[in-house]
Amino acid sequence: MVEEKAGRLSAVGSASNDALLRFSLKLDGTVSGVVAAFSLLGARTLDSLLGLPVWLHWTQGAFLAVYAAGLWYGATHPAVTRPVAVAAVVLNAVWAVGCAAILAAGTSWFPLTPLGGGYAGFIGIAVVVFGSMQYAGLRRAG
C-alpha cells in the first residue's frame, strides 16, 4: 500500500491483492454504463413500462454515465485510490436507500407499475452486491 504523504491521496493494494476491487469497480461501471444508455435513450419508453417519470430516467442516466466513467477510470488507473473505492461503496449504499425509499413510498411518489417495482428492487439489490464486493475488495487490498 502506498503511504499517504502530505495530504496526497493514498493508493490501495497492488496488482496481486486489488483484483477483487478492480473487478467490482469495472463490473459496477459496466452495468451502470448500460443502465445509463437505456435511461438516456429509452426514457420515454421506460416511463410507460416502469411508471417512473422521464425526468428521473434522464437524471439517472446522466449521473450513471459520469459514475460509470469514473469507476472505469479508477479501476484502470495504475493504483486505485482509496477515495475512489470509498466513494463507490458510499454511493452504492445511498443508491440502495433510494431504491428502498421508492419501493416504500409505493405509488405515492410515482405511479410505479409492477415491472417498475421489480426494477427498483432489482437495482437496489444489485447496488448492495456491488457495494459489498467493493468493500470486500477494499479491505483485502489493505
Secondary structure, DSSP 8 states (H G I E B T S, - for coil): -----TT---B---TTT-HHHHHHHHHHHHHHHHHHHHHHHSHHHHHHHH---HHHHHHHHHHHHHHHHHHHHHHHSSS-BHHHHHHHHHHHHHHHHHHHHHHHHGGGTS---HHHHHHHHHHHHHHHHHHHHHHHHHHHH-
